[in-house]
């Protein structure tokens, strides 16, 4: 049986500010991720239904670290102890430790999103990243904030689409 879920609200259709539109759509997708995971059991969150083997909770942790890497570590240039803490090795498989709870991973995700919002609120779209992967290249080689936000949007859109499939396989729930 297919169950249609109510979608979260998209940003207002009359928005003309690129900064507000980008921030609004990032929040739209952040909410969509959490909504897709809501109602899944711990077993469904930690297990995989896909040949690639990733689990929904691993994806949530990955997105928290995506926020951390791009906006805290890269754009703001803040010191981050483990920027690749969502992976077994940089570029490797996503992971959630056996002792990490769903509540902890969700709280970590929410905290990273709040930090990202604060960083974006204090910057201009044309501002450039402080670092790239911990190194400081010439300014002209560093992405602008608007580029970073578009990159995050495409990452969220792709992963929300993957969660659409996982959720439908788990319990038949579909929707935006």
PyMOL commands that set and color helices and strands:
alter all, ss='L'
color gray80, all
select helices_A, chain A and resi 18-37+42-46+56-75+102-121+139-141+145-171
alter helices_A, ss='H'
color red, helices_A
select strands_A, chain A and resi 3-4+173-174
alter strands_A, ss='S'
color yellow, strands_A
deselect
rebuild
show_as cartoon
